[in-house]
Amino acid sequence: MHDPSLMKRDDSDYVFYELTRSICPDCRKTIDASILLRDNKVYMRKRCPEHGVFESLVYADAQAYCASSKFNKPGSIPLAHSTSVVNGCPSDCGLCPDHQQHACVGIIEVNSACNMNCPLCFAKAAAGFNLTLQNVEAILDHFVETEGNAEVVQFSGGEPTIHPEIIPMLRAAKARNIRHVMLNTNGKRIAHDDVFLEQLAELRPAIYFQFDGFERRTYEVLRGEPDILEEKLRALDRLATIGCHVVLVPAVERGVNDHEVGRIVKFALEHPAIRGVNFQPAFHSGRFGLHDPLQRMTIPDILRALELQTEGLFTYGDFIPIPCCFPTCNSVTYAYVDGETVTPLTRLLEVDDYLDYLANRAVVDLDIEIKTALEALWSTSAVPGADKTASDFAVTCAACGLPGGDLSLSELTSRLFVVMLQDFMDPWTFNQKNVMKCCKAILLPDGKQIPFCAYNSVGYREQVRKQLAARNGTGRHSVGNSQPLTFSFPH
């Protein structure tokens, strides 16, 4: 017999950090998931009774992940909810009363079709449906009803610029005094359509512009069009001629274009139309190629690459999580640009002191005007190029001793540059805790508002497209009604 006193117990190679709920990447059933810390990285491990064990990388810096909790701001509740709690998160989205944050950004997918066929496409763009102008007006009215002062609406797709009524839709949003109206686009129509460019010059929406890098292989792997760069550069130059403000949106995939992040930022700093870059680690919902969930890109990976590739122009420590959503989902920094001198705001002001929501420090200990401005800047609803963003930046510039307060808003806008990182979840990394505080919502014709990562991961997108396409008949016509959408999920 073995002597138990001589036997040695084995230690786990990880620290068990917390238990949450996730979904099975195969059947999308809601299951328990463990968050584990190993080798200073954060992993999710979960087991589906039918499909087995899954593990994925969540965040490539466990220390920063754990420390981010101080940036978790109390949620702001919407004025109205569109669904009730029946089966629990994430099956009751709409927003339901259990959701912990209002929609800072409302996204309207006006169509499902696209003029590209990207190998990487979370929307899995293809023929299916077109919303009508009447659909969109109803969506906007409901968004204003639930938000009061609605902050940001993004028109997306598919490719929204190919929708025949996209300009009237943009006008409808402007007419409802929604503070920021944004247009997501791959730039193809902008590059060639003079009439469309004139219409954009009149409306001046903020442009959210797909731009993944400069190399042929990057566009071949991610977009299926290796020679598309010149067309994108032409579109950006044309946007500069009409004074439209642009944010570049690169999807960053490991081994494809992660070596280009520094070059993208340097290019953006020099281009007259571009006010910032929003890096998005590639997430694997919709249409995607082979991938290893243990090797996915995360925010810390991009930050380290950015510091190295910009020779310290931006460093890892310059970035602070965004508090309105779950803080590991977003990170951002603002910089004051004066010629070739780029000064990140976080090097001159202790931003994290103002955005620390766990310290329970009395507001009187801080300058309330600076705190209010920083909370507005470190928000998903902040839009680079907008007067409101420039005004908030002016307050912080004054606190830092920068000359921003002495400049006009238009002059300050040209000197303000933002670098953002947004890590969306997919079926491998889906975390119910995060999605309950998501502040980006897909706005649907029946009034439902679905948190972005739930929409793309749980099965909402597939069911919405099927139902709206059925109303379209052949898929070539527009959705003619807004009867309630229904959803069914495995339990």
Residue pairs with C-beta under 8 A, 6 or more apart in sequence:
13 38
14 36
14 37
14 38
14 43
15 36
15 37
15 38
16 34
16 35
16 36
17 34
17 35
17 36
17 37
17 42
17 66
18 34
18 35
19 32
19 33
19 34
19 35
20 32
20 33
20 34
20 35
20 431
20 432
20 433
21 30
21 31
21 32
21 33
21 89
21 431
21 432
21 433
22 30
22 31
22 32
22 33
22 44
22 46
22 429
22 430
22 431
22 432
23 29
23 30
23 31
23 90
23 427
23 430
23 457
23 458
24 31
24 46
24 48
24 50
24 51
24 54
24 427
25 51
25 54
25 426
25 427
25 428
26 48
26 50
26 51
27 48
27 50
27 51
27 490
28 427
28 457
28 458
28 459
28 489
28 490
29 48
29 50
29 489
29 490
29 491
30 90
30 91
30 432
30 489
30 490
30 491
31 46
31 47
31 48
31 49
32 46
32 47
33 44
33 45
33 46
33 431
34 44
34 45
34 46
35 42
35 43
35 44
35 58
35 431
36 42
36 43
36 44
36 45
37 43
37 62
37 65
37 66
38 62
40 61
40 62
40 63
41 57
41 59
41 60
41 61
41 62
42 57
42 58
42 59
42 60
42 61
42 62
42 65
43 55
43 56
43 57
43 58
43 294
44 54
44 55
44 56
44 58
44 428
44 429
44 431
45 53
45 54
45 55
46 53
46 54
46 55
47 53
47 54
48 54
54 293
54 428
55 293
55 294
56 293
56 294
56 296
56 428
56 429
57 293
57 294
57 295
57 296
57 298
57 429
58 65
58 298
58 328
58 429
58 431
59 65
59 298
59 299
59 300
59 328
59 423
60 298
60 299
60 300
60 301
61 300
64 300
65 328
68 321
68 327
68 328
69 327
69 358
70 352
70 356
70 357
70 358
70 359
71 320
71 321
71 322
71 323
71 327
71 352
71 355
71 356
71 357
72 323
72 326
72 327
72 357
72 358
72 437
73 323
73 324
73 355
73 357
73 375
74 357
75 100
75 101
75 102
75 324
75 437
76 101
76 102
76 324
77 101
77 102
78 95
78 99
78 102
78 103
78 146
78 147
79 145
79 146
79 147
79 148
80 145
80 146
81 94
81 95
81 96
81 97
81 99
81 146
82 94
82 95
82 142
82 146
82 447
82 448
82 449
83 92
83 93
83 94
83 95
83 96
83 448
84 92
84 96
84 97
85 92
85 96
85 97
85 98
86 92
87 489
87 491
88 98
89 96
89 98
89 99
89 432
89 435
89 436
90 430
90 432
90 435
90 451
90 454
90 458
91 458
91 487
91 489
91 491
92 98
93 99
93 448
93 449
93 450
93 451
93 454
93 455
93 458
93 460
94 447
94 448
94 449
94 450
95 102
95 103
95 146
95 441
95 449
95 451
98 436
99 436
99 437
99 438
99 451
100 436
100 437
101 324
101 325
101 437
101 438
101 439
102 146
102 147
102 439
103 143
103 146
103 147
103 439
103 440
103 441
103 443
103 449
104 151
104 152
104 324
104 325
104 379
104 380
104 381
104 439
104 440
105 151
105 152
105 153
105 154
105 380
105 381
105 439
105 440
105 441
106 143
106 147
106 150
106 152
106 153
106 154
106 441
106 443
106 449
107 153
107 154
107 156
107 440
107 441
107 442
107 443
107 452
108 131
108 136
108 139
108 140
108 153
108 154
108 155
108 156
108 169
108 442
108 443
109 123
109 131
109 156
109 157
109 158
109 160
109 442
110 130
110 131
110 136
110 155
110 156
110 157
110 158
110 160
110 163
110 165
110 166
110 169
111 128
111 129
111 130
111 131
111 157
111 158
111 159
111 160
111 162
111 163
112 123
112 125
112 126
112 127
112 128
112 129
112 157
112 158
112 465
112 468
112 469
113 125
113 126
113 127
113 128
113 130
113 157
113 158
113 159
113 162
114 121
114 123
114 125
114 126
114 157
114 158
114 159
114 162
114 186
115 159
115 162
115 186
115 188
115 189
116 125
116 159
116 186
116 188
116 223
116 224
116 225
117 125
117 224
118 125
118 222
118 223
118 224
118 287
119 221
119 222
119 223
119 224
119 287
119 288
119 289
120 221
120 222
120 223
120 251
120 253
120 282
120 287
120 288
120 289
121 286
121 287
121 288
122 283
122 285
122 286
122 287
122 424
122 456
123 156
123 157
123 158
123 286
123 456
123 461
124 286
124 287
124 461
125 157
125 158
125 159
125 287
127 475
127 476
128 465
128 468
128 469
128 472
128 475
129 465
129 468
129 469
129 471
129 472
129 475
129 478
129 479
130 163
130 164
130 472
130 477
130 478
130 479
131 139
131 163
131 445
131 468
131 478
131 479
132 165
132 478
132 479
132 480
133 165
133 168
133 169
133 172
135 445
135 478
135 479
135 482
136 165
136 169
136 172
137 172
138 445
138 447
138 482
139 443
139 444
139 445
139 447
140 153
140 172
140 173
140 176
140 178
141 176
142 443
142 447
143 150
143 153
143 178
143 443
143 449
144 150
144 176
144 178
146 449
149 179
150 176
150 178
150 179
151 178
151 179
151 180
151 381
152 178
152 179
152 180
152 181
152 182
152 380
152 381
152 383
153 173
153 178
153 180
153 181
153 182
153 443
154 182
154 183
154 184
154 208
155 166
155 169
155 170
155 173
155 181
155 182
155 183
155 184
155 205
156 184
157 163
157 184
159 185
159 186
159 188
159 189
160 166
160 183
160 184
160 185
161 183
161 185
161 188
161 189
161 190
161 196
162 189
163 169
166 183
167 196
167 199
167 203
170 181
170 183
170 203
170 205
171 203
173 181
174 181
174 203
179 381
179 386
179 388
180 206
180 381
180 383
180 386
180 388
181 203
181 205
181 206
182 205
182 206
182 207
182 208
182 383
183 200
183 205
183 206
183 207
183 208
184 208
184 210
184 249
185 207
185 208
185 209
185 210
186 209
186 210
186 232
187 209
187 210
187 211
187 231
187 232
187 235
187 236
188 231
188 235
189 196
190 196
190 197
190 200
190 207
190 235
190 238
190 239
191 231
191 232
191 234
191 235
191 238
197 238
197 242
198 242
200 239
200 242
200 244
201 242
201 243
201 244
204 242
204 243
204 244
205 244
206 244
206 245
206 246
206 247
206 383
206 384
206 385
206 386
207 239
207 244
207 245
207 246
207 247
207 273
208 247
208 249
208 278
209 232
209 235
209 236
209 239
209 246
209 247
209 248
209 249
210 232
210 249
210 251
211 232
211 236
211 248
211 249
211 250
211 264
212 218
212 219
212 222
212 223
212 250
212 251
212 252
212 257
212 260
213 219
213 250
213 257
213 260
213 263
213 264
214 229
214 260
214 263
214 264
214 267
215 257
215 260
216 226
216 227
216 229
217 226
217 256
218 256
218 257
218 260
219 225
219 226
219 227
219 228
219 229
220 226
221 253
221 256
221 289
222 251
222 253
222 256
222 257
222 282
236 246
236 271
236 273
236 274
237 273
239 246
239 273
240 271
240 272
240 273
244 273
245 273
245 275
245 384
245 385
245 386
245 413
246 271
246 273
246 274
246 275
246 385
247 274
247 275
247 276
247 277
247 278
247 384
247 385
247 418
247 420
248 264
248 268
248 274
248 276
248 277
248 278
249 277
249 278
249 280
250 257
250 260
250 261
250 264
250 277
250 278
250 279
250 280
251 280
251 281
251 282
252 258
252 261
252 279
252 280
252 281
252 282
252 297
252 302
253 282
253 297
254 282
254 295
254 296
254 297
254 301
258 297
258 301
258 302
258 305
259 305
259 309
261 279
261 302
261 305
261 306
261 309
262 305
262 306
262 308
262 309
262 310
262 313
263 309
264 277
265 277
265 306
265 310
265 313
265 314
265 419
266 310
266 313
267 274
268 274
268 276
268 277
268 417
269 337
269 342
269 417
272 414
275 384
275 385
275 413
275 416
275 417
275 418
276 384
276 417
276 418
276 419
276 420
277 418
277 419
277 420
278 420
278 421
278 422
279 302
279 306
279 419
279 420
279 421
279 422
280 421
280 422
280 423
280 424
281 296
281 297
281 298
281 299
281 301
281 302
281 421
281 423
281 424
282 288
282 291
282 296
282 297
283 296
283 423
283 424
283 425
283 426
283 429
283 456
284 291
284 293
284 296
284 426
284 427
284 428
285 424
285 426
285 427
285 456
285 457
285 461
286 456
286 461
293 428
293 429
296 428
296 429
298 423
299 328
299 331
299 421
299 423
300 316
302 421
303 316
303 319
303 331
303 421
304 316
306 314
306 419
307 314
307 315
307 316
313 342
314 333
314 335
314 342
314 344
314 419
315 344
317 346
318 333
318 344
318 346
318 347
319 331
319 332
319 333
319 346
319 419
319 421
320 331
320 332
320 333
320 346
320 351
320 352
320 355
320 378
321 327
321 328
321 330
321 331
322 329
322 330
322 331
322 332
322 378
322 379
322 380
323 355
323 357
323 375
323 378
323 379
324 379
324 380
324 381
324 439
325 380
325 434
325 437
325 438
325 439
325 440
326 433
326 434
326 437
326 438
328 423
328 434
329 422
329 423
329 424
329 434
329 438
330 380
330 420
330 421
330 422
330 423
331 420
331 421
332 377
332 378
332 418
332 419
332 420
332 421
333 344
333 345
333 346
333 418
333 419
334 344
334 345
334 346
334 377
334 393
334 396
334 416
334 417
334 418
335 342
335 343
335 344
335 345
335 416
335 417
335 418
335 419
336 342
336 343
336 345
336 397
336 400
336 402
336 404
336 415
336 416
336 417
337 343
337 415
337 416
337 417
338 415
342 417
343 402
345 351
345 393
345 396
345 397
345 400
348 400
348 401
348 402
349 370
349 396
349 399
349 400
351 374
351 378
353 366
354 366
354 370
354 371
354 374
354 375
355 374
355 375
355 378
363 371
367 399
369 395
370 395
370 396
370 399
372 395
373 392
373 393
373 395
373 396
374 392
374 396
376 382
376 388
376 389
376 392
377 389
377 392
377 393
377 396
380 439
380 440
381 439
382 388
382 389
382 392
382 418
383 389
384 416
384 417
384 418
385 413
387 409
387 413
389 413
389 416
390 409
390 410
390 412
390 413
390 416
391 409
393 404
393 412
393 416
394 404
394 405
394 407
394 409
394 412
395 405
396 404
397 403
397 404
397 405
397 412
398 404
398 405
404 412
404 415
407 415
424 452
424 453
424 456
425 431
425 434
425 435
425 453
425 457
426 453
426 456
426 457
427 457
430 453
430 457
430 458
434 453
435 451
435 453
435 454
438 451
438 452
438 453
438 454
440 451
440 452
441 449
441 450
441 451
441 452
442 449
442 450
442 451
442 452
442 455
442 460
443 449
444 450
444 464
444 485
445 468
445 479
445 482
445 485
446 482
446 483
446 484
446 485
447 482
448 485
450 460
454 460
455 461
455 464
458 489
459 487
459 489
460 487
463 485
463 486
463 487
463 488
464 485
467 485
467 486
468 479
468 485
469 475
471 479
471 480
471 481
472 478
472 479
